[in-house]
Amino acid sequence: MTVSVRAARLGFAVVLGVIFVMSLVPVPDGLMVFRWQDKVEHALAFTTLGLLGAVARAGRPGPRAAGLLVYGALIEVAQGLTAYRTADVTDWLADAFGVALAALFARQCICCSRLAKSRS
């Protein structure tokens, strides 16, 4: 296992934990700068997870994406169990958008990498 793969796995685990904790802490009033900020944050968080997951565990993007979607759904369920957060299906849809974006970006990087190797 290379250093970059090891670092990606560690990064994936850390980001997974940070997202879970940040998803369950109370949100102070006044943190929202624009209307869809929450959805953008969800999409960026899950794009980050998807990309780190792609580097940490090359191949088999389907199970990785499914796992991240389940993780996002579990976060929404956990939020629904708190008195200060709410479960929201549109948050999960933003998670799914982030996962899809990461999958497309990772696929593009793989294709470009293969093309560069074939030319050299």
N, CA, C and O atoms as CSV, one atom per row, in Angstrom:
chain,resi,resn,atom,element,x,y,z
A,1,MET,N,N,0.846,-1.169,0.000
A,1,MET,CA,C,0.000,0.000,0.000
A,1,MET,C,C,0.896,1.239,0.000
A,1,MET,O,O,1.811,1.355,0.815
A,2,THR,N,N,0.621,2.161,-0.924
A,2,THR,CA,C,1.443,3.361,-1.020
A,2,THR,C,C,1.052,4.368,0.061
A,2,THR,O,O,0.000,4.267,0.693
A,3,VAL,N,N,1.930,5.329,0.244
A,3,VAL,CA,C,1.681,6.368,1.245
A,3,VAL,C,C,0.418,7.147,0.901
A,3,VAL,O,O,-0.363,7.472,1.796
A,4,SER,N,N,0.200,7.457,-0.385
A,4,SER,CA,C,-0.973,8.244,-0.768
A,4,SER,C,C,-2.267,7.481,-0.512
A,4,SER,O,O,-3.266,8.082,-0.116
A,5,VAL,N,N,-2.267,6.175,-0.729
A,5,VAL,CA,C,-3.458,5.369,-0.449
A,5,VAL,C,C,-3.704,5.325,1.054
A,5,VAL,O,O,-4.842,5.456,1.507
A,6,ARG,N,N,-2.647,5.142,1.816
A,6,ARG,CA,C,-2.769,5.129,3.281
A,6,ARG,C,C,-3.300,6.473,3.781
A,6,ARG,O,O,-4.175,6.515,4.645
A,7,ALA,N,N,-2.773,7.562,3.240
A,7,ALA,CA,C,-3.228,8.900,3.632
A,7,ALA,C,C,-4.685,9.116,3.234
A,7,ALA,O,O,-5.453,9.719,3.984
A,8,ALA,N,N,-5.066,8.622,2.054
A,8,ALA,CA,C,-6.454,8.757,1.613
A,8,ALA,C,C,-7.392,7.971,2.519
A,8,ALA,O,O,-8.488,8.436,2.831
A,9,ARG,N,N,-6.975,6.793,2.939
A,9,ARG,CA,C,-7.813,6.000,3.847
A,9,ARG,C,C,-7.967,6.693,5.194
A,9,ARG,O,O,-9.058,6.728,5.763
A,10,LEU,N,N,-6.878,7.238,5.693
A,10,LEU,CA,C,-6.945,7.979,6.950
A,10,LEU,C,C,-7.821,9.222,6.780
A,10,LEU,O,O,-8.665,9.517,7.626
A,11,GLY,N,N,-7.614,9.934,5.693
A,11,GLY,CA,C,-8.427,11.116,5.408
A,11,GLY,C,C,-9.897,10.777,5.281
A,11,GLY,O,O,-10.754,11.510,5.774
A,12,PHE,N,N,-10.191,9.664,4.618
A,12,PHE,CA,C,-11.575,9.220,4.464
A,12,PHE,C,C,-12.202,8.971,5.830
A,12,PHE,O,O,-13.319,9.416,6.094
A,13,ALA,N,N,-11.487,8.262,6.694
A,13,ALA,CA,C,-12.010,7.955,8.034
A,13,ALA,C,C,-12.215,9.230,8.848
A,13,ALA,O,O,-13.223,9.373,9.540
A,14,VAL,N,N,-11.263,10.150,8.766
A,14,VAL,CA,C,-11.378,11.405,9.512
A,14,VAL,C,C,-12.564,12.224,9.005
A,14,VAL,O,O,-13.368,12.711,9.800
A,15,VAL,N,N,-12.674,12.376,7.691
A,15,VAL,CA,C,-13.773,13.154,7.116
A,15,VAL,C,C,-15.114,12.495,7.431
A,15,VAL,O,O,-16.093,13.188,7.709
A,16,LEU,N,N,-15.168,11.173,7.390
A,16,LEU,CA,C,-16.387,10.448,7.753
A,16,LEU,C,C,-16.815,10.815,9.173
A,16,LEU,O,O,-17.984,11.112,9.418
A,17,GLY,N,N,-15.870,10.792,10.098
A,17,GLY,CA,C,-16.175,11.129,11.486
A,17,GLY,C,C,-16.560,12.586,11.672
A,17,GLY,O,O,-17.509,12.892,12.394
A,18,VAL,N,N,-15.828,13.488,11.025
A,18,VAL,CA,C,-16.120,14.918,11.147
A,18,VAL,C,C,-17.512,15.224,10.605
A,18,VAL,O,O,-18.265,15.983,11.216
A,19,ILE,N,N,-17.856,14.639,9.466
A,19,ILE,CA,C,-19.182,14.874,8.892
A,19,ILE,C,C,-20.265,14.370,9.833
A,19,ILE,O,O,-21.286,15.033,10.014
A,20,PHE,N,N,-20.055,13.209,10.432
A,20,PHE,CA,C,-21.059,12.668,11.352
A,20,PHE,C,C,-21.250,13.599,12.548
A,20,PHE,O,O,-22.380,13.924,12.913
A,21,VAL,N,N,-20.156,14.021,13.147
A,21,VAL,CA,C,-20.246,14.911,14.320
A,21,VAL,C,C,-20.883,16.243,13.938
A,21,VAL,O,O,-21.787,16.718,14.625
A,22,MET,N,N,-20.416,16.849,12.842
A,22,MET,CA,C,-20.960,18.142,12.425
A,22,MET,C,C,-22.436,18.049,12.054
A,22,MET,O,O,-23.169,19.032,12.165
A,23,SER,N,N,-22.870,16.881,11.617
A,23,SER,CA,C,-24.271,16.688,11.254
A,23,SER,C,C,-25.176,16.596,12.466
A,23,SER,O,O,-26.387,16.789,12.353
A,24,LEU,N,N,-24.605,16.304,13.625
A,24,LEU,CA,C,-25.429,16.099,14.816
A,24,LEU,C,C,-25.313,17.197,15.869
A,24,LEU,O,O,-26.071,17.192,16.838
A,25,VAL,N,N,-24.389,18.131,15.704
A,25,VAL,CA,C,-24.301,19.221,16.681
A,25,VAL,C,C,-25.327,20.300,16.326
A,25,VAL,O,O,-25.681,20.462,15.159
A,26,PRO,N,N,-25.800,21.031,17.325
A,26,PRO,CA,C,-26.744,22.125,17.038
A,26,PRO,C,C,-26.093,23.187,16.150
A,26,PRO,O,O,-24.904,23.475,16.279
A,27,VAL,N,N,-26.883,23.756,15.257
A,27,VAL,CA,C,-26.389,24.801,14.359
A,27,VAL,C,C,-26.756,26.160,14.953
A,27,VAL,O,O,-27.936,26.442,15.160
A,28,PRO,N,N,-25.765,27.002,15.230
A,28,PRO,CA,C,-26.073,28.339,15.759
A,28,PRO,C,C,-26.846,29.169,14.734
A,28,PRO,O,O,-26.616,29.053,13.530
A,29,ASP,N,N,-27.749,29.993,15.216
A,29,ASP,CA,C,-28.492,30.889,14.323
A,29,ASP,C,C,-27.539,31.864,13.654
A,29,ASP,O,O,-26.545,32.286,14.246
A,30,GLY,N,N,-27.851,32.216,12.418
A,30,GLY,CA,C,-27.066,33.211,11.712
A,30,GLY,C,C,-25.893,32.674,10.919
A,30,GLY,O,O,-25.143,33.455,10.334
A,31,LEU,N,N,-25.710,31.353,10.882
A,31,LEU,CA,C,-24.590,30.797,10.112
A,31,LEU,C,C,-24.892,30.685,8.621
A,31,LEU,O,O,-23.973,30.557,7.812
A,32,MET,N,N,-26.145,30.732,8.257
A,32,MET,CA,C,-26.509,30.598,6.848
A,32,MET,C,C,-26.279,31.925,6.125
A,32,MET,O,O,-26.829,32.956,6.510
A,33,VAL,N,N,-25.469,31.886,5.085
A,33,VAL,CA,C,-25.152,33.080,4.313
A,33,VAL,C,C,-26.093,33.212,3.120
A,33,VAL,O,O,-26.492,34.322,2.766
A,34,PHE,N,N,-26.452,32.089,2.497
A,34,PHE,CA,C,-27.382,32.112,1.372
A,34,PHE,C,C,-28.358,30.945,1.505
A,34,PHE,O,O,-28.130,30.017,2.282
A,35,ARG,N,N,-29.431,31.003,0.750
A,35,ARG,CA,C,-30.572,30.111,0.932
A,35,ARG,C,C,-30.237,28.633,0.836
A,35,ARG,O,O,-30.678,27.859,1.686
A,36,TRP,N,N,-29.485,28.217,-0.150
A,36,TRP,CA,C,-29.201,26.794,-0.384
A,36,TRP,C,C,-27.854,26.367,0.195
A,36,TRP,O,O,-27.310,25.337,-0.202
A,37,GLN,N,N,-27.324,27.131,1.108
A,37,GLN,CA,C,-26.008,26.836,1.675
A,37,GLN,C,C,-25.935,25.424,2.252
A,37,GLN,O,O,-24.945,24.719,2.055
A,38,ASP,N,N,-26.977,25.017,2.958
A,38,ASP,CA,C,-26.997,23.684,3.563
A,38,ASP,C,C,-26.850,22.594,2.505
A,38,ASP,O,O,-26.120,21.624,2.704
A,39,LYS,N,N,-27.542,22.756,1.387
A,39,LYS,CA,C,-27.482,21.746,0.324
A,39,LYS,C,C,-26.099,21.731,-0.330
A,39,LYS,O,O,-25.571,20.667,-0.653
A,40,VAL,N,N,-25.523,22.904,-0.520
A,40,VAL,CA,C,-24.172,22.991,-1.090
A,40,VAL,C,C,-23.172,22.315,-0.156
A,40,VAL,O,O,-22.282,21.595,-0.609
A,41,GLU,N,N,-23.318,22.547,1.148
A,41,GLU,CA,C,-22.422,21.912,2.122
A,41,GLU,C,C,-22.545,20.391,2.081
A,41,GLU,O,O,-21.541,19.683,2.156
A,42,HIS,N,N,-23.775,19.887,1.961
A,42,HIS,CA,C,-23.978,18.436,1.853
A,42,HIS,C,C,-23.298,17.894,0.597
A,42,HIS,O,O,-22.583,16.893,0.655
A,43,ALA,N,N,-23.523,18.555,-0.529
A,43,ALA,CA,C,-22.938,18.089,-1.786
A,43,ALA,C,C,-21.410,18.109,-1.730
A,43,ALA,O,O,-20.764,17.165,-2.183
A,44,LEU,N,N,-20.835,19.167,-1.184
A,44,LEU,CA,C,-19.371,19.252,-1.081
A,44,LEU,C,C,-18.807,18.197,-0.136
A,44,LEU,O,O,-17.770,17.596,-0.416
A,45,ALA,N,N,-19.489,17.974,0.975
A,45,ALA,CA,C,-19.017,16.966,1.935
A,45,ALA,C,C,-19.005,15.583,1.299
A,45,ALA,O,O,-18.042,14.834,1.462
A,46,PHE,N,N,-20.068,15.238,0.576
A,46,PHE,CA,C,-20.138,13.905,-0.007
A,46,PHE,C,C,-19.316,13.786,-1.286
A,46,PHE,O,O,-18.923,12.681,-1.659
A,47,THR,N,N,-19.050,14.892,-1.959
A,47,THR,CA,C,-18.093,14.858,-3.066
A,47,THR,C,C,-16.703,14.556,-2.510
A,47,THR,O,O,-15.964,13.747,-3.072
A,48,THR,N,N,-16.357,15.206,-1.413
A,48,THR,CA,C,-15.066,14.958,-0.757
A,48,THR,C,C,-14.949,13.507,-0.319
A,48,THR,O,O,-13.931,12.861,-0.566
A,49,LEU,N,N,-15.994,12.991,0.332
A,49,LEU,CA,C,-15.976,11.585,0.755
A,49,LEU,C,C,-15.834,10.649,-0.441
A,49,LEU,O,O,-15.069,9.686,-0.397
A,50,GLY,N,N,-16.569,10.935,-1.501
A,50,GLY,CA,C,-16.508,10.084,-2.687
A,50,GLY,C,C,-15.133,10.074,-3.328
A,50,GLY,O,O,-14.652,9.022,-3.750
A,51,LEU,N,N,-14.494,11.241,-3.404
A,51,LEU,CA,C,-13.162,11.311,-4.007
A,51,LEU,C,C,-12.115,10.641,-3.127
A,51,LEU,O,O,-11.260,9.907,-3.623
A,52,LEU,N,N,-12.179,10.890,-1.824
A,52,LEU,CA,C,-11.244,10.210,-0.917
A,52,LEU,C,C,-11.456,8.703,-0.967
A,52,LEU,O,O,-10.498,7.931,-0.945
A,53,GLY,N,N,-12.711,8.293,-1.033
A,53,GLY,CA,C,-13.015,6.867,-1.127
A,53,GLY,C,C,-12.483,6.255,-2.410
A,53,GLY,O,O,-12.024,5.113,-2.411
A,54,ALA,N,N,-12.541,7.007,-3.504
A,54,ALA,CA,C,-12.035,6.505,-4.783
A,54,ALA,C,C,-10.523,6.306,-4.737
A,54,ALA,O,O,-10.007,5.331,-5.284
A,55,VAL,N,N,-9.816,7.221,-4.092
A,55,VAL,CA,C,-8.359,7.085,-3.973
A,55,VAL,C,C,-8.006,5.988,-2.976
A,55,VAL,O,O,-7.075,5.211,-3.193
A,56,ALA,N,N,-8.758,5.935,-1.886
A,56,ALA,CA,C,-8.464,4.963,-0.828
A,56,ALA,C,C,-8.775,3.538,-1.243
A,56,ALA,O,O,-8.136,2.594,-0.778
A,57,ARG,N,N,-9.739,3.387,-2.101
A,57,ARG,CA,C,-10.181,2.045,-2.475
A,57,ARG,C,C,-10.529,2.049,-3.956
A,57,ARG,O,O,-11.697,2.171,-4.322
A,58,ALA,N,N,-9.529,1.916,-4.799
A,58,ALA,CA,C,-9.738,1.957,-6.246
A,58,ALA,C,C,-10.629,0.802,-6.691
A,58,ALA,O,O,-10.633,-0.269,-6.083
A,59,GLY,N,N,-11.374,1.036,-7.751
A,59,GLY,CA,C,-12.254,0.003,-8.280
A,59,GLY,C,C,-13.584,-0.050,-7.557
A,59,GLY,O,O,-13.744,0.536,-6.486
A,60,ARG,N,N,-14.522,-0.743,-8.135
A,60,ARG,CA,C,-15.847,-0.983,-7.565
A,60,ARG,C,C,-16.535,0.281,-7.049
A,60,ARG,O,O,-16.827,0.389,-5.858
A,61,PRO,N,N,-16.791,1.224,-7.933
A,61,PRO,CA,C,-17.425,2.463,-7.481
A,61,PRO,C,C,-18.882,2.284,-7.044
A,61,PRO,O,O,-19.381,3.064,-6.233
A,62,GLY,N,N,-19.558,1.280,-7.565
A,62,GLY,CA,C,-20.963,1.060,-7.203
A,62,GLY,C,C,-21.171,0.810,-5.721
A,62,GLY,O,O,-21.963,1.510,-5.090
A,63,PRO,N,N,-20.476,-0.180,-5.143
A,63,PRO,CA,C,-20.630,-0.410,-3.700
A,63,PRO,C,C,-20.192,0.780,-2.850
A,63,PRO,O,O,-20.786,1.047,-1.806
A,64,ARG,N,N,-19.164,1.491,-3.288
A,64,ARG,CA,C,-18.707,2.674,-2.552
A,64,ARG,C,C,-19.803,3.741,-2.549
A,64,ARG,O,O,-20.101,4.329,-1.510
A,65,ALA,N,N,-20.396,3.983,-3.710
A,65,ALA,CA,C,-21.470,4.971,-3.807
A,65,ALA,C,C,-22.674,4.545,-2.970
A,65,ALA,O,O,-23.273,5.365,-2.274
A,66,ALA,N,N,-23.023,3.271,-3.038
A,66,ALA,CA,C,-24.158,2.774,-2.248
A,66,ALA,C,C,-23.891,2.943,-0.757
A,66,ALA,O,O,-24.782,3.337,-0.004
A,67,GLY,N,N,-22.679,2.649,-0.336
A,67,GLY,CA,C,-22.319,2.814,1.074
A,67,GLY,C,C,-22.430,4.260,1.526
A,67,GLY,O,O,-22.909,4.536,2.626
A,68,LEU,N,N,-21.990,5.184,0.682
A,68,LEU,CA,C,-22.086,6.600,1.033
A,68,LEU,C,C,-23.536,7.065,1.075
A,68,LEU,O,O,-23.898,7.897,1.906
A,69,LEU,N,N,-24.362,6.535,0.187
A,69,LEU,CA,C,-25.785,6.894,0.211
A,69,LEU,C,C,-26.462,6.376,1.473
A,69,LEU,O,O,-27.291,7.068,2.064
A,70,VAL,N,N,-26.112,5.167,1.885
A,70,VAL,CA,C,-26.647,4.622,3.141
A,70,VAL,C,C,-26.157,5.464,4.316
A,70,VAL,O,O,-26.927,5.768,5.227
A,71,TYR,N,N,-24.885,5.838,4.297
A,71,TYR,CA,C,-24.319,6.683,5.351
A,71,TYR,C,C,-25.086,8.007,5.446
A,71,TYR,O,O,-25.428,8.452,6.542
A,72,GLY,N,N,-25.350,8.624,4.309
A,72,GLY,CA,C,-26.114,9.876,4.296
A,72,GLY,C,C,-27.515,9.691,4.850
A,72,GLY,O,O,-28.013,10.543,5.586
A,73,ALA,N,N,-28.155,8.575,4.497
A,73,ALA,CA,C,-29.498,8.298,5.016
A,73,ALA,C,C,-29.465,8.084,6.526
A,73,ALA,O,O,-30.355,8.546,7.241
A,74,LEU,N,N,-28.444,7.387,7.009
A,74,LEU,CA,C,-28.320,7.162,8.458
A,74,LEU,C,C,-28.098,8.474,9.211
A,74,LEU,O,O,-28.598,8.646,10.323
A,75,ILE,N,N,-27.366,9.380,8.618
A,75,ILE,CA,C,-27.186,10.696,9.240
A,75,ILE,C,C,-28.532,11.400,9.354
A,75,ILE,O,O,-28.842,11.991,10.389
A,76,GLU,N,N,-29.329,11.339,8.297
A,76,GLU,CA,C,-30.646,11.984,8.341
A,76,GLU,C,C,-31.536,11.350,9.407
A,76,GLU,O,O,-32.257,12.058,10.111
A,77,VAL,N,N,-31.492,10.033,9.532
A,77,VAL,CA,C,-32.263,9.351,10.578
A,77,VAL,C,C,-31.783,9.817,11.957
A,77,VAL,O,O,-32.594,10.121,12.832
A,78,ALA,N,N,-30.466,9.870,12.141
A,78,ALA,CA,C,-29.904,10.311,13.424
A,78,ALA,C,C,-30.312,11.752,13.732
A,78,ALA,O,O,-30.611,12.081,14.880
A,79,GLN,N,N,-30.324,12.604,12.719
A,79,GLN,CA,C,-30.753,13.985,12.935
A,79,GLN,C,C,-32.216,14.049,13.361
A,79,GLN,O,O,-32.593,14.877,14.190
A,80,GLY,N,N,-33.030,13.178,12.792
A,80,GLY,CA,C,-34.441,13.140,13.158
A,80,GLY,C,C,-34.670,12.704,14.593
A,80,GLY,O,O,-35.724,12.983,15.165
A,81,LEU,N,N,-33.700,12.025,15.179
A,81,LEU,CA,C,-33.818,11.559,16.560
A,81,LEU,C,C,-33.370,12.612,17.576
A,81,LEU,O,O,-33.533,12.421,18.781
A,82,THR,N,N,-32.808,13.720,17.095
A,82,THR,CA,C,-32.391,14.781,18.010
A,82,THR,C,C,-33.524,15.788,18.167
A,82,THR,O,O,-34.444,15.840,17.351
A,83,ALA,N,N,-33.443,16.582,19.222
A,83,ALA,CA,C,-34.453,17.614,19.465
A,83,ALA,C,C,-34.128,18.914,18.729
A,83,ALA,O,O,-34.978,19.800,18.642
A,84,TYR,N,N,-32.913,19.039,18.198
A,84,TYR,CA,C,-32.461,20.312,17.642
A,84,TYR,C,C,-32.100,20.236,16.160
A,84,TYR,O,O,-31.741,21.256,15.573
A,85,ARG,N,N,-32.184,19.073,15.545
A,85,ARG,CA,C,-31.945,18.913,14.105
A,85,ARG,C,C,-33.156,18.219,13.502
A,85,ARG,O,O,-33.938,17.596,14.220
A,86,THR,N,N,-33.314,18.321,12.195
A,86,THR,CA,C,-34.429,17.647,11.529
A,86,THR,C,C,-33.904,16.822,10.363
A,86,THR,O,O,-32.934,17.190,9.701
A,87,ALA,N,N,-34.567,15.704,10.132
A,87,ALA,CA,C,-34.251,14.883,8.962
A,87,ALA,C,C,-34.873,15.559,7.743
A,87,ALA,O,O,-35.979,16.093,7.821
A,88,ASP,N,N,-34.165,15.534,6.625
A,88,ASP,CA,C,-34.649,16.201,5.418
A,88,ASP,C,C,-34.208,15.394,4.200
A,88,ASP,O,O,-33.014,15.210,3.963
A,89,VAL,N,N,-35.182,14.919,3.436
A,89,VAL,CA,C,-34.855,14.100,2.267
A,89,VAL,C,C,-34.065,14.905,1.230
A,89,VAL,O,O,-33.271,14.335,0.483
A,90,THR,N,N,-34.276,16.222,1.179
A,90,THR,CA,C,-33.513,17.018,0.211
A,90,THR,C,C,-32.037,17.116,0.604
A,90,THR,O,O,-31.175,17.293,-0.256
A,91,ASP,N,N,-31.750,17.001,1.898
A,91,ASP,CA,C,-30.344,16.914,2.311
A,91,ASP,C,C,-29.722,15.635,1.759
A,91,ASP,O,O,-28.589,15.641,1.279
A,92,TRP,N,N,-30.472,14.545,1.833
A,92,TRP,CA,C,-29.977,13.266,1.315
A,92,TRP,C,C,-29.800,13.341,-0.202
A,92,TRP,O,O,-28.852,12.777,-0.749
A,93,LEU,N,N,-30.712,14.038,-0.876
A,93,LEU,CA,C,-30.567,14.205,-2.328
A,93,LEU,C,C,-29.307,15.015,-2.655
A,93,LEU,O,O,-28.633,14.739,-3.647
A,94,ALA,N,N,-28.992,15.999,-1.833
A,94,ALA,CA,C,-27.747,16.756,-2.024
A,94,ALA,C,C,-26.539,15.851,-1.789
A,94,ALA,O,O,-25.533,15.960,-2.489
A,95,ASP,N,N,-26.639,14.952,-0.798
A,95,ASP,CA,C,-25.581,13.959,-0.575
A,95,ASP,C,C,-25.400,13.108,-1.832
A,95,ASP,O,O,-24.278,12.872,-2.281
A,96,ALA,N,N,-26.519,12.652,-2.388
A,96,ALA,CA,C,-26.484,11.801,-3.582
A,96,ALA,C,C,-25.861,12.549,-4.759
A,96,ALA,O,O,-25.103,11.966,-5.535
A,97,PHE,N,N,-26.175,13.826,-4.894
A,97,PHE,CA,C,-25.568,14.636,-5.949
A,97,PHE,C,C,-24.051,14.688,-5.773
A,97,PHE,O,O,-23.305,14.560,-6.745
A,98,GLY,N,N,-23.597,14.876,-4.538
A,98,GLY,CA,C,-22.160,14.900,-4.254
A,98,GLY,C,C,-21.485,13.582,-4.578
A,98,GLY,O,O,-20.384,13.562,-5.127
A,99,VAL,N,N,-22.146,12.472,-4.238
A,99,VAL,CA,C,-21.607,11.139,-4.543
A,99,VAL,C,C,-21.500,10.959,-6.057
A,99,VAL,O,O,-20.493,10.457,-6.556
A,100,ALA,N,N,-22.538,11.368,-6.784
A,100,ALA,CA,C,-22.520,11.245,-8.245
A,100,ALA,C,C,-21.428,12.120,-8.858
A,100,ALA,O,O,-20.730,11.697,-9.779
A,101,LEU,N,N,-21.287,13.326,-8.348
A,101,LEU,CA,C,-20.249,14.234,-8.841
A,101,LEU,C,C,-18.860,13.639,-8.620
A,101,LEU,O,O,-18.005,13.702,-9.503
A,102,ALA,N,N,-18.641,13.066,-7.451
A,102,ALA,CA,C,-17.349,12.429,-7.159
A,102,ALA,C,C,-17.096,11.253,-8.095
A,102,ALA,O,O,-15.980,11.075,-8.582
A,103,ALA,N,N,-18.129,10.451,-8.347
A,103,ALA,CA,C,-17.975,9.295,-9.236
A,103,ALA,C,C,-17.614,9.742,-10.653
A,103,ALA,O,O,-16.748,9.149,-11.295
A,104,LEU,N,N,-18.279,10.785,-11.132
A,104,LEU,CA,C,-17.977,11.294,-12.472
A,104,LEU,C,C,-16.563,11.863,-12.544
A,104,LEU,O,O,-15.836,11.614,-13.506
A,105,PHE,N,N,-16.182,12.619,-11.536
A,105,PHE,CA,C,-14.847,13.210,-11.511
A,105,PHE,C,C,-13.774,12.127,-11.419
A,105,PHE,O,O,-12.763,12.191,-12.117
A,106,ALA,N,N,-13.993,11.139,-10.565
A,106,ALA,CA,C,-13.023,10.040,-10.418
A,106,ALA,C,C,-12.899,9.267,-11.727
A,106,ALA,O,O,-11.797,8.898,-12.133
A,107,ARG,N,N,-14.022,9.025,-12.378
A,107,ARG,CA,C,-13.992,8.299,-13.659
A,107,ARG,C,C,-13.219,9.097,-14.704
A,107,ARG,O,O,-12.426,8.536,-15.460
A,108,GLN,N,N,-13.451,10.397,-14.741
A,108,GLN,CA,C,-12.739,11.249,-15.694
A,108,GLN,C,C,-11.239,11.219,-15.429
A,108,GLN,O,O,-10.445,11.147,-16.367
A,109,CYS,N,N,-10.846,11.273,-14.161
A,109,CYS,CA,C,-9.418,11.222,-13.804
A,109,CYS,C,C,-8.798,9.899,-14.226
A,109,CYS,O,O,-7.672,9.865,-14.721
A,110,ILE,N,N,-9.534,8.811,-14.029
A,110,ILE,CA,C,-9.034,7.488,-14.421
A,110,ILE,C,C,-8.856,7.420,-15.929
A,110,ILE,O,O,-7.844,6.915,-16.415
A,111,CYS,N,N,-9.844,7.929,-16.676
A,111,CYS,CA,C,-9.751,7.910,-18.141
A,111,CYS,C,C,-8.577,8.752,-18.627
A,111,CYS,O,O,-7.848,8.340,-19.530
A,112,CYS,N,N,-8.390,9.927,-18.035
A,112,CYS,CA,C,-7.271,10.792,-18.429
A,112,CYS,C,C,-5.936,10.148,-18.086
A,112,CYS,O,O,-4.977,10.253,-18.850
A,113,SER,N,N,-5.875,9.487,-16.949
A,113,SER,CA,C,-4.645,8.812,-16.529
A,113,SER,C,C,-4.294,7.683,-17.497
A,113,SER,O,O,-3.134,7.518,-17.874
A,114,ARG,N,N,-5.292,6.915,-17.890
A,114,ARG,CA,C,-5.054,5.813,-18.838
A,114,ARG,C,C,-4.615,6.344,-20.190
A,114,ARG,O,O,-3.733,5.774,-20.831
A,115,LEU,N,N,-5.232,7.438,-20.623
A,115,LEU,CA,C,-4.874,8.036,-21.901
A,115,LEU,C,C,-3.431,8.539,-21.862
A,115,LEU,O,O,-2.682,8.340,-22.818
A,116,ALA,N,N,-3.042,9.180,-20.779
A,116,ALA,CA,C,-1.676,9.688,-20.649
A,116,ALA,C,C,-0.666,8.546,-20.643
A,116,ALA,O,O,0.404,8.664,-21.241
A,117,LYS,N,N,-0.995,7.443,-19.974
A,117,LYS,CA,C,-0.088,6.291,-19.936
A,117,LYS,C,C,0.050,5.654,-21.312
A,117,LYS,O,O,1.133,5.205,-21.685
A,118,SER,N,N,-1.044,5.613,-22.067
A,118,SER,CA,C,-0.980,4.985,-23.387
A,118,SER,C,C,-0.167,5.828,-24.369
A,118,SER,O,O,0.389,5.295,-25.329
A,119,ARG,N,N,-0.096,7.118,-24.140
A,119,ARG,CA,C,0.662,8.009,-25.029
A,119,ARG,C,C,2.149,8.037,-24.695
A,119,ARG,O,O,2.960,8.472,-25.512
A,120,SER,N,N,2.508,7.581,-23.507
A,120,SER,CA,C,3.929,7.652,-23.141
A,120,SER,C,C,4.654,6.368,-23.432
A,120,SER,O,O,5.854,6.266,-23.181
